[in-house]
């Protein structure tokens, strides 16, 4: 699965967060385990 620009990943072991700044193939790993993709954060409303 390609890593898309702007996606965030988080390590379940040490809680490190990674932001993809260069798209490419492969898997993001930390502490010897694959990192989990995070859901996009909602933007604040500009009412």
N, C-alpha and C positions, 0 to 999 in steps of 0.2 A: 504494500500500500504506500503510495507516495505521501510524503509529508508536505502539506500545503502551507504556503506563506501565511503567517498570521495566526496559526493554530497554537494553542497552549497545551502543554503537557505537565503532569505533576507526578512526582515520585511518591508512592504510597509508604515508603520506608522512612525517608528523611524530609519529606514535604518540599523538596526543591521544585521550583517551577521553571519551565523552559518555554520561550517564545521562539517559534520558527521564523528566522529572518532570511533563509535561503532554502527554497523548495528543493526536494530531491527524494530519491528512493532510500529505503532502509527503515530501521526501527529505532526509536529514541529509547535509550536505556540509562538507568541510574541504579546504583547499588546492586548490579547484576540482574536486574529485572526490568521488563518493559514498562515504560511510563504510561499512565492512562491519560487519554485526551480529556480536556476540560470543556465544559459547555461555555458558549459565549456569554460574556457578562452583559446584562441589559444596560443600555444607555439611559442616563437620567432624562426625564421629560423636560421639555423646554416650554412649558405652558406659559 
